[in-house]
Amino acid sequence: MTTPDDEGFGRIFDAKQGGDIDYLLRALTDPIHRSTAARYLGQLNAVAAIPQLIRLLDADQQDVRTAATQALGDLRAADAVPRLIEVATHDPSDVTRSFAVG
């Protein structure tokens, strides 16, 4: 049996496979799928996502912050360096801090 979440992940995966950056940018507002969308945007070299990814560094969910740091690293987002330094020194999650340093 397929759940709505499974369908959502399927659409996110299809967007990545099809290079649909616009869909993935919209998915950054979806609380269930935004961490996956963030990772995929980094993998697709979607530099247009940098401002939204920087905002996700303030998310309540650790997995979202970690995905954003990972994507910003993949994008080599120089604009994000000051925020990544803050995350690297102050985020409550060891994993997120580690990705911010990387």
N, CA, C and O atoms as CSV, one atom per row, in Angstrom:
chain,resi,resn,atom,element,x,y,z
A,1,MET,N,N,0.839,-1.178,0.000
A,1,MET,CA,C,0.000,0.000,0.000
A,1,MET,C,C,0.888,1.248,0.000
A,1,MET,O,O,1.843,1.341,0.772
A,2,THR,N,N,0.568,2.184,-0.858
A,2,THR,CA,C,1.335,3.419,-0.970
A,2,THR,C,C,0.686,4.501,-0.135
A,2,THR,O,O,-0.533,4.668,-0.159
A,3,THR,N,N,1.496,5.232,0.601
A,3,THR,CA,C,0.990,6.332,1.409
A,3,THR,C,C,1.214,7.651,0.672
A,3,THR,O,O,2.010,7.706,-0.265
A,4,PRO,N,N,0.522,8.710,1.085
A,4,PRO,CA,C,0.772,10.016,0.469
A,4,PRO,C,C,2.237,10.451,0.593
A,4,PRO,O,O,2.769,11.102,-0.307
A,5,ASP,N,N,2.887,10.095,1.704
A,5,ASP,CA,C,4.302,10.439,1.849
A,5,ASP,C,C,5.143,9.728,0.806
A,5,ASP,O,O,6.056,10.325,0.236
A,6,ASP,N,N,4.844,8.441,0.542
A,6,ASP,CA,C,5.570,7.692,-0.481
A,6,ASP,C,C,5.396,8.350,-1.848
A,6,ASP,O,O,6.347,8.461,-2.621
A,7,GLU,N,N,4.175,8.784,-2.135
A,7,GLU,CA,C,3.918,9.450,-3.406
A,7,GLU,C,C,4.697,10.750,-3.488
A,7,GLU,O,O,5.240,11.089,-4.540
A,8,GLY,N,N,4.754,11.482,-2.377
A,8,GLY,CA,C,5.505,12.736,-2.346
A,8,GLY,C,C,6.984,12.501,-2.605
A,8,GLY,O,O,7.609,13.244,-3.362
A,9,PHE,N,N,7.547,11.472,-1.980
A,9,PHE,CA,C,8.953,11.160,-2.226
A,9,PHE,C,C,9.162,10.748,-3.676
A,9,PHE,O,O,10.188,11.073,-4.275
A,10,GLY,N,N,8.204,10.044,-4.236
A,10,GLY,CA,C,8.294,9.656,-5.643
A,10,GLY,C,C,8.323,10.871,-6.555
A,10,GLY,O,O,9.091,10.917,-7.517
A,11,ARG,N,N,7.488,11.851,-6.253
A,11,ARG,CA,C,7.477,13.082,-7.066
A,11,ARG,C,C,8.785,13.846,-6.916
A,11,ARG,O,O,9.305,14.392,-7.889
A,12,ILE,N,N,9.319,13.884,-5.692
A,12,ILE,CA,C,10.599,14.556,-5.450
A,12,ILE,C,C,11.706,13.857,-6.246
A,12,ILE,O,O,12.528,14.512,-6.886
A,13,PHE,N,N,11.716,12.525,-6.198
A,13,PHE,CA,C,12.725,11.764,-6.935
A,13,PHE,C,C,12.578,12.002,-8.433
A,13,PHE,O,O,13.574,12.199,-9.130
A,14,ASP,N,N,11.349,11.985,-8.931
A,14,ASP,CA,C,11.116,12.242,-10.359
A,14,ASP,C,C,11.592,13.636,-10.749
A,14,ASP,O,O,12.145,13.826,-11.833
A,15,ALA,N,N,11.376,14.618,-9.860
A,15,ALA,CA,C,11.831,15.980,-10.139
A,15,ALA,C,C,13.357,16.012,-10.229
A,15,ALA,O,O,13.919,16.688,-11.091
A,16,LYS,N,N,14.013,15.290,-9.346
A,16,LYS,CA,C,15.479,15.242,-9.405
A,16,LYS,C,C,15.919,14.598,-10.708
A,16,LYS,O,O,16.783,15.129,-11.406
A,17,GLN,N,N,15.336,13.469,-11.034
A,17,GLN,CA,C,15.715,12.756,-12.255
A,17,GLN,C,C,15.484,13.611,-13.505
A,17,GLN,O,O,16.249,13.548,-14.468
A,18,GLY,N,N,14.414,14.411,-13.469
A,18,GLY,CA,C,14.095,15.264,-14.611
A,18,GLY,C,C,14.748,16.634,-14.553
A,18,GLY,O,O,14.571,17.443,-15.463
A,19,GLY,N,N,15.503,16.903,-13.493
A,19,GLY,CA,C,16.156,18.204,-13.365
A,19,GLY,C,C,15.177,19.346,-13.148
A,19,GLY,O,O,15.451,20.484,-13.529
A,20,ASP,N,N,14.037,19.048,-12.538
A,20,ASP,CA,C,12.990,20.059,-12.321
A,20,ASP,C,C,13.305,20.874,-11.065
A,20,ASP,O,O,12.762,20.626,-9.988
A,21,ILE,N,N,14.191,21.845,-11.234
A,21,ILE,CA,C,14.638,22.688,-10.130
A,21,ILE,C,C,13.468,23.459,-9.518
A,21,ILE,O,O,13.380,23.588,-8.297
A,22,ASP,N,N,12.579,23.966,-10.355
A,22,ASP,CA,C,11.444,24.745,-9.840
A,22,ASP,C,C,10.590,23.914,-8.884
A,22,ASP,O,O,10.182,24.407,-7.832
A,23,TYR,N,N,10.320,22.673,-9.237
A,23,TYR,CA,C,9.533,21.809,-8.355
A,23,TYR,C,C,10.266,21.590,-7.034
A,23,TYR,O,O,9.658,21.652,-5.965
A,24,LEU,N,N,11.558,21.335,-7.109
A,24,LEU,CA,C,12.337,21.096,-5.895
A,24,LEU,C,C,12.418,22.352,-5.028
A,24,LEU,O,O,12.406,22.252,-3.801
A,25,LEU,N,N,12.499,23.520,-5.642
A,25,LEU,CA,C,12.482,24.765,-4.874
A,25,LEU,C,C,11.159,24.906,-4.121
A,25,LEU,O,O,11.148,25.296,-2.953
A,26,ARG,N,N,10.054,24.593,-4.778
A,26,ARG,CA,C,8.754,24.655,-4.101
A,26,ARG,C,C,8.676,23.623,-2.984
A,26,ARG,O,O,8.038,23.861,-1.959
A,27,ALA,N,N,9.317,22.484,-3.179
A,27,ALA,CA,C,9.286,21.417,-2.175
A,27,ALA,C,C,10.049,21.795,-0.908
A,27,ALA,O,O,9.880,21.142,0.122
A,28,LEU,N,N,10.878,22.825,-0.958
A,28,LEU,CA,C,11.590,23.260,0.244
A,28,LEU,C,C,10.650,23.786,1.316
A,28,LEU,O,O,11.048,23.929,2.472
A,29,THR,N,N,9.411,24.076,0.948
A,29,THR,CA,C,8.426,24.536,1.932
A,29,THR,C,C,7.600,23.392,2.511
A,29,THR,O,O,6.814,23.600,3.435
A,30,ASP,N,N,7.771,22.196,1.977
A,30,ASP,CA,C,7.029,21.027,2.433
A,30,ASP,C,C,7.744,20.429,3.641
A,30,ASP,O,O,8.863,19.934,3.503
A,31,PRO,N,N,7.126,20.463,4.821
A,31,PRO,CA,C,7.828,19.991,6.015
A,31,PRO,C,C,8.251,18.525,5.959
A,31,PRO,O,O,9.193,18.137,6.650
A,32,ILE,N,N,7.596,17.723,5.174
A,32,ILE,CA,C,7.934,16.301,5.104
A,32,ILE,C,C,9.072,16.037,4.120
A,32,ILE,O,O,9.908,15.165,4.361
A,33,HIS,N,N,9.111,16.775,3.024
A,33,HIS,CA,C,10.038,16.455,1.945
A,33,HIS,C,C,11.160,17.461,1.742
A,33,HIS,O,O,11.979,17.294,0.838
A,34,ARG,N,N,11.214,18.508,2.570
A,34,ARG,CA,C,12.187,19.563,2.269
A,34,ARG,C,C,13.636,19.144,2.464
A,34,ARG,O,O,14.513,19.667,1.776
A,35,SER,N,N,13.915,18.234,3.363
A,35,SER,CA,C,15.318,17.813,3.499
A,35,SER,C,C,15.782,17.060,2.249
A,35,SER,O,O,16.910,17.246,1.793
A,36,THR,N,N,14.925,16.225,1.708
A,36,THR,CA,C,15.269,15.505,0.480
A,36,THR,C,C,15.411,16.476,-0.679
A,36,THR,O,O,16.352,16.372,-1.466
A,37,ALA,N,N,14.486,17.415,-0.788
A,37,ALA,CA,C,14.565,18.414,-1.857
A,37,ALA,C,C,15.852,19.217,-1.744
A,37,ALA,O,O,16.491,19.499,-2.758
A,38,ALA,N,N,16.243,19.590,-0.534
A,38,ALA,CA,C,17.473,20.353,-0.337
A,38,ALA,C,C,18.684,19.568,-0.831
A,38,ALA,O,O,19.526,20.107,-1.549
A,39,ARG,N,N,18.771,18.304,-0.450
A,39,ARG,CA,C,19.903,17.475,-0.896
A,39,ARG,C,C,19.941,17.374,-2.415
A,39,ARG,O,O,21.002,17.491,-3.027
A,40,TYR,N,N,18.784,17.157,-3.013
A,40,TYR,CA,C,18.736,17.024,-4.467
A,40,TYR,C,C,19.125,18.325,-5.165
A,40,TYR,O,O,19.781,18.291,-6.206
A,41,LEU,N,N,18.735,19.456,-4.616
A,41,LEU,CA,C,19.112,20.740,-5.224
A,41,LEU,C,C,20.623,20.916,-5.211
A,41,LEU,O,O,21.197,21.431,-6.171
A,42,GLY,N,N,21.261,20.498,-4.143
A,42,GLY,CA,C,22.718,20.541,-4.105
A,42,GLY,C,C,23.332,19.628,-5.151
A,42,GLY,O,O,24.286,20.005,-5.832
A,43,GLN,N,N,22.786,18.432,-5.278
A,43,GLN,CA,C,23.308,17.472,-6.252
A,43,GLN,C,C,23.110,17.958,-7.687
A,43,GLN,O,O,23.898,17.627,-8.574
A,44,LEU,N,N,22.059,18.743,-7.910
A,44,LEU,CA,C,21.775,19.261,-9.256
A,44,LEU,C,C,22.485,20.581,-9.542
A,44,LEU,O,O,22.283,21.180,-10.598
A,45,ASN,N,N,23.316,21.034,-8.602
A,45,ASN,CA,C,24.037,22.292,-8.763
A,45,ASN,C,C,23.092,23.471,-9.000
A,45,ASN,O,O,23.347,24.326,-9.848
A,46,ALA,N,N,22.011,23.503,-8.245
A,46,ALA,CA,C,20.973,24.533,-8.381
A,46,ALA,C,C,21.351,25.764,-7.557
A,46,ALA,O,O,20.867,25.942,-6.439
A,47,VAL,N,N,22.214,26.606,-8.113
A,47,VAL,CA,C,22.674,27.784,-7.373
A,47,VAL,C,C,21.529,28.737,-7.044
A,47,VAL,O,O,21.644,29.529,-6.109
A,48,ALA,N,N,20.447,28.680,-7.778
A,48,ALA,CA,C,19.283,29.523,-7.487
A,48,ALA,C,C,18.677,29.193,-6.127
A,48,ALA,O,O,17.941,30.002,-5.562
A,49,ALA,N,N,18.980,28.024,-5.607
A,49,ALA,CA,C,18.422,27.599,-4.316
A,49,ALA,C,C,19.192,28.140,-3.113
A,49,ALA,O,O,18.731,28.005,-1.980
A,50,ILE,N,N,20.343,28.742,-3.338
A,50,ILE,CA,C,21.207,29.144,-2.217
A,50,ILE,C,C,20.478,30.006,-1.182
A,50,ILE,O,O,20.577,29.701,0.006
A,51,PRO,N,N,19.756,31.058,-1.560
A,51,PRO,CA,C,19.090,31.860,-0.517
A,51,PRO,C,C,18.096,31.054,0.325
A,51,PRO,O,O,18.027,31.231,1.542
A,52,GLN,N,N,17.334,30.177,-0.312
A,52,GLN,CA,C,16.372,29.369,0.441
A,52,GLN,C,C,17.086,28.354,1.334
A,52,GLN,O,O,16.648,28.090,2.454
A,53,LEU,N,N,18.173,27.792,0.842
A,53,LEU,CA,C,18.933,26.835,1.644
A,53,LEU,C,C,19.550,27.505,2.865
A,53,LEU,O,O,19.597,26.913,3.944
A,54,ILE,N,N,20.017,28.722,2.699
A,54,ILE,CA,C,20.557,29.464,3.843
A,54,ILE,C,C,19.465,29.657,4.895
A,54,ILE,O,O,19.728,29.520,6.090
A,55,ARG,N,N,18.250,29.970,4.466
A,55,ARG,CA,C,17.140,30.126,5.421
A,55,ARG,C,C,16.845,28.822,6.154
A,55,ARG,O,O,16.449,28.843,7.319
A,56,LEU,N,N,17.033,27.693,5.484
A,56,LEU,CA,C,16.766,26.399,6.126
A,56,LEU,C,C,17.763,26.083,7.237
A,56,LEU,O,O,17.528,25.171,8.029
A,57,LEU,N,N,18.858,26.812,7.310
A,57,LEU,CA,C,19.809,26.595,8.404
A,57,LEU,C,C,19.201,26.943,9.754
A,57,LEU,O,O,19.742,26.572,10.795
A,58,ASP,N,N,18.070,27.658,9.739
A,58,ASP,CA,C,17.370,28.020,10.972
A,58,ASP,C,C,16.179,27.111,11.272
A,58,ASP,O,O,15.408,27.380,12.193
A,59,ALA,N,N,16.027,26.039,10.498
A,59,ALA,CA,C,14.892,25.130,10.690
A,59,ALA,C,C,14.963,24.452,12.056
A,59,ALA,O,O,16.046,24.246,12.605
A,60,ASP,N,N,13.814,24.116,12.585
A,60,ASP,CA,C,13.749,23.399,13.864
A,60,ASP,C,C,14.241,21.955,13.746
A,60,ASP,O,O,14.778,21.401,14.706
A,61,GLN,N,N,14.063,21.354,12.588
A,61,GLN,CA,C,14.405,19.943,12.402
A,61,GLN,C,C,15.881,19.794,12.036
A,61,GLN,O,O,16.378,20.433,11.108
A,62,GLN,N,N,16.554,18.950,12.775
A,62,GLN,CA,C,17.975,18.709,12.550
A,62,GLN,C,C,18.247,18.164,11.155
A,62,GLN,O,O,19.227,18.563,10.525
A,63,ASP,N,N,17.403,17.260,10.655
A,63,ASP,CA,C,17.652,16.681,9.333
A,63,ASP,C,C,17.566,17.737,8.235
A,63,ASP,O,O,18.270,17.645,7.229
A,64,VAL,N,N,16.717,18.727,8.419
A,64,VAL,CA,C,16.583,19.806,7.436
A,64,VAL,C,C,17.836,20.685,7.459
A,64,VAL,O,O,18.368,21.038,6.406
A,65,ARG,N,N,18.303,21.037,8.656
A,65,ARG,CA,C,19.528,21.844,8.763
A,65,ARG,C,C,20.720,21.100,8.171
A,65,ARG,O,O,21.545,21.689,7.473
A,66,THR,N,N,20.805,19.809,8.453
A,66,THR,CA,C,21.905,19.013,7.924
A,66,THR,C,C,21.851,18.940,6.401
A,66,THR,O,O,22.874,19.098,5.736
A,67,ALA,N,N,20.670,18.704,5.849
A,67,ALA,CA,C,20.522,18.648,4.391
A,67,ALA,C,C,20.894,19.986,3.753
A,67,ALA,O,O,21.518,20.024,2.693
A,68,ALA,N,N,20.509,21.075,4.403
A,68,ALA,CA,C,20.842,22.406,3.873
A,68,ALA,C,C,22.351,22.629,3.890
A,68,ALA,O,O,22.906,23.152,2.924
A,69,THR,N,N,23.024,22.238,4.979
A,69,THR,CA,C,24.479,22.416,5.029
A,69,THR,C,C,25.163,21.564,3.969
A,69,THR,O,O,26.122,22.000,3.332
A,70,GLN,N,N,24.666,20.360,3.787
A,70,GLN,CA,C,25.222,19.462,2.777
A,70,GLN,C,C,25.046,20.060,1.383
A,70,GLN,O,O,25.986,20.072,0.588
A,71,ALA,N,N,23.852,20.552,1.087
A,71,ALA,CA,C,23.575,21.128,-0.229
A,71,ALA,C,C,24.417,22.385,-0.474
A,71,ALA,O,O,24.949,22.574,-1.568
A,72,LEU,N,N,24.536,23.237,0.539
A,72,LEU,CA,C,25.342,24.445,0.385
A,72,LEU,C,C,26.806,24.094,0.132
A,72,LEU,O,O,27.491,24.783,-0.625
A,73,GLY,N,N,27.280,23.034,0.759
A,73,GLY,CA,C,28.636,22.567,0.488
A,73,GLY,C,C,28.775,22.057,-0.939
A,73,GLY,O,O,29.750,22.367,-1.622
A,74,ASP,N,N,27.796,21.274,-1.388
A,74,ASP,CA,C,27.817,20.781,-2.763
A,74,ASP,C,C,27.838,21.933,-3.763
A,74,ASP,O,O,28.468,21.848,-4.817
A,75,LEU,N,N,27.137,23.013,-3.412
A,75,LEU,CA,C,27.039,24.179,-4.296
A,75,LEU,C,C,28.233,25.125,-4.149
A,75,LEU,O,O,28.367,26.089,-4.903
A,76,ARG,N,N,29.092,24.841,-3.176
A,76,ARG,CA,C,30.233,25.723,-2.898
A,76,ARG,C,C,29.759,27.170,-2.775
A,76,ARG,O,O,30.299,28.083,-3.399
A,77,ALA,N,N,28.739,27.338,-1.953
A,77,ALA,CA,C,28.039,28.613,-1.804
A,77,ALA,C,C,28.829,29.567,-0.919
A,77,ALA,O,O,28.698,29.543,0.305
A,78,ALA,N,N,29.643,30.402,-1.540
A,78,ALA,CA,C,30.468,31.360,-0.808
A,78,ALA,C,C,29.610,32.309,0.025
A,78,ALA,O,O,30.020,32.719,1.111
A,79,ASP,N,N,28.423,32.662,-0.473
A,79,ASP,CA,C,27.526,33.561,0.260
A,79,ASP,C,C,27.076,32.953,1.590
A,79,ASP,O,O,26.676,33.676,2.504
A,80,ALA,N,N,27.140,31.641,1.694
A,80,ALA,CA,C,26.661,30.959,2.895
A,80,ALA,C,C,27.735,30.787,3.956
A,80,ALA,O,O,27.429,30.360,5.070
A,81,VAL,N,N,28.980,31.105,3.641
A,81,VAL,CA,C,30.080,30.831,4.577
A,81,VAL,C,C,29.868,31.449,5.957
A,81,VAL,O,O,30.061,30.751,6.952
A,82,PRO,N,N,29.480,32.727,6.072
A,82,PRO,CA,C,29.282,33.266,7.427
A,82,PRO,C,C,28.240,32.490,8.241
A,82,PRO,O,O,28.439,32.244,9.430
A,83,ARG,N,N,27.140,32.109,7.607
A,83,ARG,CA,C,26.098,31.340,8.318
A,83,ARG,C,C,26.582,29.934,8.634
A,83,ARG,O,O,26.274,29.395,9.697
A,84,LEU,N,N,27.341,29.333,7.715
A,84,LEU,CA,C,27.857,27.990,7.963
A,84,LEU,C,C,28.852,27.991,9.131
A,84,LEU,O,O,28.920,27.029,9.895
A,85,ILE,N,N,29.608,29.058,9.258
A,85,ILE,CA,C,30.518,29.169,10.406
A,85,ILE,C,C,29.708,29.228,11.699
A,85,ILE,O,O,30.077,28.599,12.691
A,86,GLU,N,N,28.608,29.978,11.692
A,86,GLU,CA,C,27.739,30.027,12.876
A,86,GLU,C,C,27.179,28.645,13.194
A,86,GLU,O,O,27.169,28.218,14.349
A,87,VAL,N,N,26.716,27.955,12.163
A,87,VAL,CA,C,26.161,26.613,12.359
A,87,VAL,C,C,27.245,25.679,12.888
A,87,VAL,O,O,26.992,24.880,13.790
A,88,ALA,N,N,28.444,25.777,12.332
A,88,ALA,CA,C,29.549,24.900,12.742
A,88,ALA,C,C,29.926,25.095,14.205
A,88,ALA,O,O,30.432,24.175,14.848
A,89,THR,N,N,29.681,26.281,14.727
A,89,THR,CA,C,30.074,26.535,16.113
A,89,THR,C,C,28.917,26.475,17.107
A,89,THR,O,O,29.143,26.321,18.307
A,90,HIS,N,N,27.678,26.594,16.622
A,90,HIS,CA,C,26.567,26.719,17.571
A,90,HIS,C,C,25.415,25.734,17.388
A,90,HIS,O,O,24.547,25.659,18.257
A,91,ASP,N,N,25.374,24.980,16.300
A,91,ASP,CA,C,24.227,24.080,16.114
A,91,ASP,C,C,24.240,23.000,17.193
A,91,ASP,O,O,25.306,22.493,17.542
A,92,PRO,N,N,23.072,22.640,17.724
A,92,PRO,CA,C,23.019,21.612,18.764
A,92,PRO,C,C,23.342,20.202,18.267
A,92,PRO,O,O,23.610,19.311,19.073
A,93,SER,N,N,23.320,19.993,16.969
A,93,SER,CA,C,23.554,18.659,16.418
A,93,SER,C,C,25.009,18.486,15.975
A,93,SER,O,O,25.535,19.297,15.212
A,94,ASP,N,N,25.645,17.430,16.458
A,94,ASP,CA,C,27.008,17.110,16.032
A,94,ASP,C,C,27.069,16.871,14.526
A,94,ASP,O,O,28.004,17.310,13.857
A,95,VAL,N,N,26.076,16.180,14.006
A,95,VAL,CA,C,26.049,15.848,12.575
A,95,VAL,C,C,25.958,17.132,11.742
A,95,VAL,O,O,26.703,17.303,10.778
A,96,THR,N,N,25.056,18.017,12.112
A,96,THR,CA,C,24.890,19.261,11.380
A,96,THR,C,C,26.160,20.100,11.462
A,96,THR,O,O,26.593,20.668,10.459
A,97,ARG,N,N,26.750,20.181,12.633
A,97,ARG,CA,C,28.005,20.938,12.776
A,97,ARG,C,C,29.086,20.345,11.888
A,97,ARG,O,O,29.856,21.078,11.268
A,98,SER,N,N,29.144,19.044,11.826
A,98,SER,CA,C,30.151,18.364,11.005
A,98,SER,C,C,29.980,18.706,9.521
A,98,SER,O,O,30.958,19.005,8.836
A,99,PHE,N,N,28.762,18.665,9.033
A,99,PHE,CA,C,28.524,19.028,7.631
A,99,PHE,C,C,28.826,20.495,7.381
A,99,PHE,O,O,29.318,20.845,6.308
A,100,ALA,N,N,28.544,21.353,8.339
A,100,ALA,CA,C,28.827,22.778,8.182
A,100,ALA,C,C,30.330,23.020,8.065
A,100,ALA,O,O,30.766,23.874,7.293
A,101,VAL,N,N,31.112,22.275,8.825
A,101,VAL,CA,C,32.566,22.407,8.742
A,101,VAL,C,C,33.054,21.913,7.387
A,101,VAL,O,O,33.937,22.517,6.777
A,102,GLY,N,N,32.477,20.817,6.924
A,102,GLY,CA,C,32.885,20.229,5.635
A,102,GLY,C,C,32.603,21.136,4.487
A,102,GLY,O,O,32.887,20.787,3.341
